[in-house]
């Protein structure tokens, strides 16, 4: 795949027929926003059709810090404390049946993930012999909560999901101090086939007005597009 910077450059290059200028009036962030929006739209359509979630579109927050909070803070009817993420998680892509949070678990590579449950099932957690030794995770107000036995030993968790804006997890760091996502160096979370769909949609719909606009080739720190010849590449 490619970084978002490379994707944006490629789109601008196609739009301008290989002619770009330092005074280009099409902003990189404008194109990136369109890519993000179409990515979310196409992923939502795929999941609503019950297609599987490709690993190419998933991203991981590798070491989210947990804090101990009273169970009552989450409306949980149990004594003592439970664990909650110190910070809220970003917005995941919403589908017709769930938000695309695909896994929550300990940070160890071989560790088993927690059982993810909707908030309305929390009152029945651990109520029988099959579940009383399990650890569960649920979401409430964009915080991750962890309940179950032996949770007092857990300091950090990993959260895997398909985020609405891939940049949103850039603020999170891994145990090694590296960013969870670096737009400058990490591949943009997208499959090659979906990238082709996004390019086609942008060139025929989202960016069509810009395709018809002239390119400023004077390179004089001003937008002189009105004096330049329109881009008429076929």
C-alpha positions as CSV (number, residue, x, y, z in Angstrom):
1,X,0.0,0.0,0.0
2,X,1.1,3.6,0.5
3,X,1.1,6.4,3.1
4,X,-1.7,9.0,3.0
5,X,0.9,11.5,1.8
6,X,1.6,9.3,-1.2
7,X,-2.0,8.8,-1.9
8,X,-2.7,12.5,-1.9
9,X,0.2,13.2,-4.1
10,X,-0.9,10.6,-6.6
11,X,-4.5,12.0,-6.7
12,X,-3.2,15.6,-7.3
13,X,-0.9,14.3,-10.0
14,X,-3.7,12.6,-11.8
15,X,-6.0,15.7,-11.4
16,X,-3.3,18.0,-12.8
17,X,-1.9,15.7,-15.5
18,X,1.5,15.6,-13.9
19,X,1.7,19.4,-13.5
20,X,1.9,20.7,-9.9
21,X,2.9,24.0,-8.4
22,X,3.9,25.3,-5.0
23,X,1.0,27.7,-5.4
24,X,-1.5,24.8,-5.9
25,X,-5.0,25.8,-4.7
26,X,-6.0,22.3,-3.9
27,X,-5.0,21.6,-0.3
28,X,-3.6,18.3,0.8
29,X,-5.8,18.2,3.9
30,X,-8.9,18.8,1.7
31,X,-8.1,15.7,-0.4
32,X,-7.2,13.7,2.7
33,X,-10.6,14.6,4.3
34,X,-12.3,13.3,1.1
35,X,-10.2,10.1,1.2
36,X,-11.1,9.5,4.9
37,X,-14.8,10.1,4.2
38,X,-15.0,7.8,1.2
39,X,-13.0,5.1,3.1
40,X,-15.5,5.2,5.9
41,X,-18.4,5.1,3.4
42,X,-17.1,2.1,1.5
43,X,-16.2,0.2,4.6
44,X,-19.6,0.8,6.1
45,X,-21.3,-0.5,2.9
46,X,-19.1,-3.6,3.0
47,X,-19.8,-4.4,6.6
48,X,-23.6,-3.8,6.2
49,X,-23.5,-6.4,3.5
50,X,-22.0,-8.8,6.1
51,X,-18.6,-8.9,4.4
52,X,-15.6,-9.8,6.6
53,X,-13.4,-7.1,8.1
54,X,-10.0,-7.0,6.3
55,X,-6.9,-6.7,8.4
56,X,-5.8,-4.0,6.0
57,X,-8.3,-1.5,7.5
58,X,-7.7,-2.3,11.2
59,X,-5.5,-0.2,13.4
60,X,-4.3,-0.9,17.0
61,X,-3.9,1.4,20.0
62,X,-1.1,-0.8,21.5
63,X,-0.9,0.4,25.1
64,X,-3.9,2.3,26.4
65,X,-3.5,3.1,30.1
66,X,-6.1,2.0,32.6
67,X,-7.1,3.5,35.9
68,X,-9.1,2.0,38.8
69,X,-12.6,3.6,39.3
70,X,-15.6,2.8,41.5
71,X,-17.9,0.3,39.8
72,X,-20.8,2.7,40.5
73,X,-19.2,5.3,38.2
74,X,-20.2,3.1,35.3
75,X,-23.6,2.2,36.8
76,X,-22.4,-1.4,37.6
77,X,-24.0,-3.0,40.6
78,X,-21.0,-4.6,42.3
79,X,-18.8,-3.8,45.2
80,X,-15.3,-2.3,44.8
81,X,-13.5,-0.9,41.7
82,X,-13.3,-1.8,38.1
83,X,-10.8,-0.7,35.4
84,X,-11.4,2.1,32.9
85,X,-9.3,3.6,30.2
86,X,-7.6,6.8,31.3
87,X,-8.6,8.5,28.0
88,X,-11.5,8.1,25.6
89,X,-11.0,6.1,22.4
90,X,-11.5,7.7,19.0
91,X,-14.8,7.3,17.1
92,X,-15.0,4.0,15.3
93,X,-16.8,3.6,12.0
94,X,-20.5,2.9,12.7
95,X,-22.4,0.2,10.9
96,X,-26.0,-0.9,11.0
97,X,-25.3,-3.4,13.8
98,X,-22.3,-2.2,15.7
99,X,-19.3,0.2,16.0
100,X,-16.2,-1.4,14.5
101,X,-14.2,-2.0,17.6
102,X,-12.8,-5.5,16.7
103,X,-10.8,-6.5,19.8
104,X,-9.8,-5.4,23.3
105,X,-7.3,-7.3,25.3
106,X,-4.0,-7.4,27.3
107,X,-0.9,-6.0,25.5
108,X,0.9,-9.3,25.4
109,X,1.2,-10.8,21.9
110,X,0.0,-14.3,23.0
111,X,-2.6,-13.0,25.5
112,X,-6.2,-13.8,25.0
113,X,-8.5,-10.9,24.3
114,X,-11.3,-10.0,26.6
115,X,-14.9,-11.0,25.9
116,X,-16.5,-7.9,24.5
117,X,-20.1,-7.3,25.6
118,X,-22.7,-4.5,25.1
119,X,-23.3,-2.4,28.2
120,X,-26.8,-3.8,28.7
121,X,-25.3,-7.2,29.4
122,X,-23.0,-6.1,32.2
123,X,-25.5,-6.9,35.0
124,X,-25.3,-10.6,34.1
125,X,-21.6,-10.9,33.8
126,X,-20.1,-13.7,36.0
127,X,-23.5,-14.9,37.1
128,X,-22.9,-18.5,36.2
129,X,-20.1,-21.0,36.4
130,X,-19.1,-20.7,32.8
131,X,-18.5,-16.9,32.9
132,X,-17.4,-16.2,36.5
133,X,-13.7,-16.7,35.6
134,X,-13.8,-14.6,32.4
135,X,-12.6,-11.0,31.9
136,X,-14.9,-8.7,30.0
137,X,-14.7,-5.4,28.3
138,X,-17.4,-2.9,27.4
139,X,-17.7,0.6,26.1
140,X,-19.5,3.5,27.8
141,X,-19.2,7.2,26.8
142,X,-16.2,6.3,24.6
143,X,-14.3,4.9,27.6
144,X,-13.2,1.2,27.7
145,X,-14.1,-0.6,30.9
146,X,-12.7,-4.0,32.0
147,X,-14.3,-6.2,34.6
148,X,-13.7,-9.7,35.9
149,X,-11.3,-11.6,38.2
150,X,-7.6,-10.6,38.6
151,X,-8.0,-7.3,36.7
152,X,-6.1,-5.5,39.3
153,X,-2.9,-6.7,37.6
154,X,-3.7,-5.1,34.3
155,X,-2.1,-1.7,33.7
156,X,-2.5,-1.3,29.9
157,X,-4.6,-2.8,27.1
158,X,-4.6,-2.9,23.4
159,X,-7.7,-1.7,21.4
160,X,-8.1,-2.8,17.8
161,X,-10.7,-1.1,15.6
162,X,-11.5,0.6,12.3
163,X,-11.4,4.3,13.1
164,X,-13.4,7.0,11.4
165,X,-10.3,9.1,11.0
166,X,-7.0,7.0,10.9
167,X,-5.1,10.1,12.3
168,X,-7.1,10.0,15.5
169,X,-4.8,7.3,17.1
170,X,-1.6,9.3,16.3
171,X,-1.6,10.7,19.8
172,X,-1.4,7.2,21.3
173,X,2.1,5.7,22.0
174,X,3.2,2.1,22.1
175,X,5.3,0.7,24.9
176,X,8.4,1.5,22.9
177,X,7.5,5.2,22.6
178,X,6.5,5.0,18.9
179,X,3.3,6.5,17.6
180,X,0.4,4.1,17.2
181,X,0.0,5.6,13.7
182,X,2.4,7.9,11.9
183,X,0.8,9.3,8.8
184,X,4.3,10.2,7.4
185,X,5.6,6.6,7.5
186,X,2.8,4.1,8.1
187,X,0.7,2.7,5.3
188,X,-2.8,4.2,5.2
189,X,-5.3,1.5,6.5
190,X,-6.9,0.6,3.3
191,X,-7.0,-2.3,0.8
192,X,-5.6,-1.8,-2.8
193,X,-9.0,-2.5,-4.3
194,X,-10.8,0.0,-2.1
195,X,-8.2,2.6,-2.9
196,X,-9.0,2.2,-6.6
197,X,-12.7,2.7,-5.8
198,X,-11.9,5.9,-3.8
199,X,-9.8,7.3,-6.6
200,X,-12.5,6.6,-9.2
201,X,-15.2,8.2,-7.0
202,X,-13.1,11.3,-6.2
203,X,-12.1,11.9,-9.8
204,X,-15.6,11.5,-11.2
205,X,-17.6,13.1,-8.3
206,X,-15.9,14.7,-5.3
207,X,-13.0,16.4,-7.1
208,X,-14.7,16.9,-10.4
209,X,-15.0,20.7,-10.0
210,X,-11.3,20.9,-9.2
211,X,-10.4,18.7,-12.2
212,X,-12.0,21.4,-14.4
213,X,-10.1,24.2,-12.7
214,X,-6.8,25.5,-14.3
215,X,-3.4,24.8,-12.7
216,X,-1.3,27.7,-11.5
217,X,2.1,27.1,-13.1
218,X,3.6,30.6,-12.5
219,X,5.2,29.6,-9.2
220,X,5.1,33.2,-7.9
221,X,3.5,32.6,-4.4
222,X,0.1,33.7,-5.7
223,X,-2.8,31.8,-7.0
224,X,-2.8,32.8,-10.7
225,X,-5.0,29.9,-11.8
226,X,-7.4,32.3,-13.5
227,X,-4.7,33.3,-16.0
228,X,-3.6,29.7,-16.7
229,X,-5.0,27.3,-19.1
230,X,-7.5,24.8,-17.8
231,X,-6.5,21.2,-17.2
232,X,-8.0,19.4,-20.2
233,X,-6.3,16.1,-19.8
234,X,-8.4,13.2,-21.1
